[in-house]
Amino acid sequence: MLEDIGNEAEEALQLWKPTVHEHLLRVTHLGGMLAAAMSRPGQDVMIITDQDEVASNATQLTQLTELFSRVLGNSLAHNLGHIRVGTTQSDDGTLALEDLAAIADVAAGALCEILSAMKLHGFGPGKGIISLLPQVASPKARLIGHWLACNRASLQRAIILIEKPEGAGTYKAGLLKLQSITGNVWMP
């Protein structure tokens, strides 16, 4: 991503250490693609991140907002309303942003545990293949997996699986659909 990026892009990246540039560009481009694919005309978009090396201070956060705006401008086929980028530290004291970020973190952690358990047992998600949640995954991960699969919840979710197949030089991405099957929830 960093080959011959040009002077304008180099200026936009000045606030970050060179070791962070690749991570920063992955975050902005992936986030921009997701927002472009999942937004509608006139929608306000809020992007929340942890206060890490990508957004460690207010100056970086301002520039990160500018970078997201540029990526979205190149990715969107429609106009958005307001674009806001904040960190969990931007919270107004209600901890709403912390809670919002925690939902994504817990769901991603459970999904990683489930997919790792599947891979450990020699199977994984495949198009048109139904696989039960592995029993070796923790009860917490399986419970969250069932929540992710529930399509009746008010909080809409999309699971995008990005992987680099063994021996391949490029990554592939696809939408992972989970189906909830009644009777398979086990609580200790």
C-alpha positions in Angstrom: 0.0 0.0 0.0 2.9 2.3 0.5 4.7 2.0 -2.8 4.9 5.4 -4.6 2.2 7.1 -2.6 3.1 10.6 -3.8 3.9 13.8 -2.0 0.4 14.7 -1.0 -0.1 11.3 0.7 3.3 11.5 2.4 2.3 14.9 3.8 -1.0 13.5 5.1 1.0 10.7 7.0 3.6 13.0 8.7 1.9 12.9 12.1 2.5 9.1 12.4 5.7 7.1 12.8 6.7 5.3 9.6 6.1 2.0 11.4 2.4 2.9 11.8 1.7 4.0 8.2 0.8 0.5 6.9 -1.6 -0.1 9.8 -3.1 3.4 9.4 -3.8 2.8 5.7 -5.3 -0.6 6.3 -7.7 0.9 8.9 -8.7 3.8 6.7 -9.2 1.8 3.5 -11.0 -1.1 5.1 -13.1 1.3 7.2 -13.8 3.4 4.2 -14.9 0.4 2.1 -17.2 -0.9 4.8 -18.8 2.5 5.3 -19.2 2.9 1.5 -20.8 -0.5 1.2 -23.1 -0.2 4.2 -24.2 3.5 4.1 -27.0 5.3 2.3 -27.2 8.8 0.8 -27.2 11.5 3.5 -26.4 9.2 6.3 -24.2 10.4 9.1 -21.2 8.1 9.8 -19.4 7.8 13.1 -16.2 5.8 13.2 -15.0 4.8 16.7 -11.5 3.4 17.4 -9.5 2.7 20.5 -7.0 5.5 21.4 -4.0 3.6 20.0 -1.1 4.5 17.7 -3.5 5.5 14.9 -5.3 8.0 17.1 -3.1 8.7 20.1 -3.8 12.5 20.3 -6.2 15.2 19.1 -4.0 16.2 16.2 -3.8 12.7 14.8 -7.6 12.2 15.4 -8.3 15.4 13.3 -6.0 14.1 10.5 -7.5 10.6 10.7 -10.9 12.2 10.1 -9.4 13.9 7.0 -8.0 10.6 5.8 -11.3 8.8 6.2 -13.0 11.6 4.3 -10.6 11.2 1.4 -11.0 7.5 1.3 -14.8 7.8 1.5 -14.7 10.4 -1.2 -13.0 8.0 -3.5 -15.1 5.0 -2.5 -18.7 6.3 -2.4 -21.2 6.5 -5.1 -23.4 8.8 -3.0 -22.9 11.7 -0.6 -22.9 11.3 3.2 -24.1 13.6 5.9 -21.5 14.2 8.6 -18.4 12.1 9.0 -17.1 11.9 12.5 -14.1 9.9 13.8 -13.6 9.5 17.6 -11.9 7.4 20.1 -13.2 5.7 23.2 -11.6 8.6 25.0 -13.9 11.0 23.2 -16.8 9.7 25.3 -19.0 12.3 27.1 -18.9 10.5 30.4 -21.8 8.2 29.6 -19.4 5.4 28.4 -21.7 5.0 25.3 -18.7 5.0 23.0 -16.8 2.5 25.2 -19.8 0.3 25.2 -20.2 0.5 21.5 -16.6 -0.4 20.9 -16.9 -3.2 23.5 -19.7 -4.9 21.5 -17.5 -5.1 18.4 -14.5 -6.3 20.5 -16.4 -9.0 22.3 -18.2 -10.2 19.1 -14.9 -10.3 17.1 -13.1 -12.2 20.0 -15.9 -14.8 20.1 -15.9 -15.2 16.4 -12.1 -15.6 16.3 -12.4 -18.3 19.0 -15.1 -20.1 17.1 -13.2 -20.0 13.7 -10.0 -21.1 15.4 -11.7 -24.0 17.0 -13.2 -25.0 13.6 -9.8 -24.8 11.9 -8.3 -26.8 14.7 -10.8 -29.6 14.0 -10.1 -29.5 10.2 -13.1 -27.6 9.0 -14.1 -24.0 8.4 -16.7 -21.8 6.8 -17.5 -22.8 3.3 -20.1 -21.6 0.8 -23.2 -23.6 1.1 -21.8 -25.8 3.9 -23.6 -25.9 7.3 -21.2 -26.4 10.2 -22.3 -26.6 13.9 -20.5 -24.4 16.4 -17.6 -26.4 17.8 -18.2 -27.7 21.3 -14.5 -27.0 22.2 -15.3 -23.3 21.9 -16.1 -21.7 25.3 -19.8 -21.4 26.3 -19.4 -17.6 26.2 -18.1 -17.8 22.5 -20.9 -20.2 21.5 -23.5 -17.9 23.2 -22.2 -14.9 21.3 -22.0 -16.9 18.1 -25.8 -17.6 18.5 -26.4 -13.9 19.1 -24.4 -13.1 15.9 -26.5 -15.6 14.0 -29.8 -14.3 15.2 -31.3 -12.2 12.4 -34.2 -10.9 14.6 -32.0 -8.6 16.7 -32.4 -4.9 16.5 -28.6 -4.4 16.2 -27.7 -5.3 12.6 -24.4 -7.0 12.0 -22.3 -8.0 9.1 -19.4 -10.5 9.4 -16.8 -10.0 6.7 -14.1 -12.7 6.6 -10.8 -11.6 5.2 -8.2 -14.3 4.7 -5.1 -15.1 2.8 -5.4 -18.7 1.4 -2.4 -20.8 2.0 0.0 -20.4 -1.0 -1.9 -17.5 -2.4 -0.3 -14.1 -2.8 -3.5 -12.1 -2.3 -6.3 -11.8 0.2 -9.9 -12.7 -0.4 -12.9 -11.3 1.4 -16.4 -12.6 1.7 -19.5 -12.2 3.8 -19.9 -14.9 6.5 -23.5 -15.8 7.2 -24.3 -17.5 10.4 -27.6 -19.3 10.9 -29.2 -19.8 14.3 -30.5 -23.4 14.8 -33.0 -23.7 17.7 -32.0 -26.2 20.4 -28.2 -25.9 20.1 -27.7 -23.4 22.8 -26.0 -24.9 25.8 -25.6 -22.9 29.0 -23.5 -24.5 31.9 
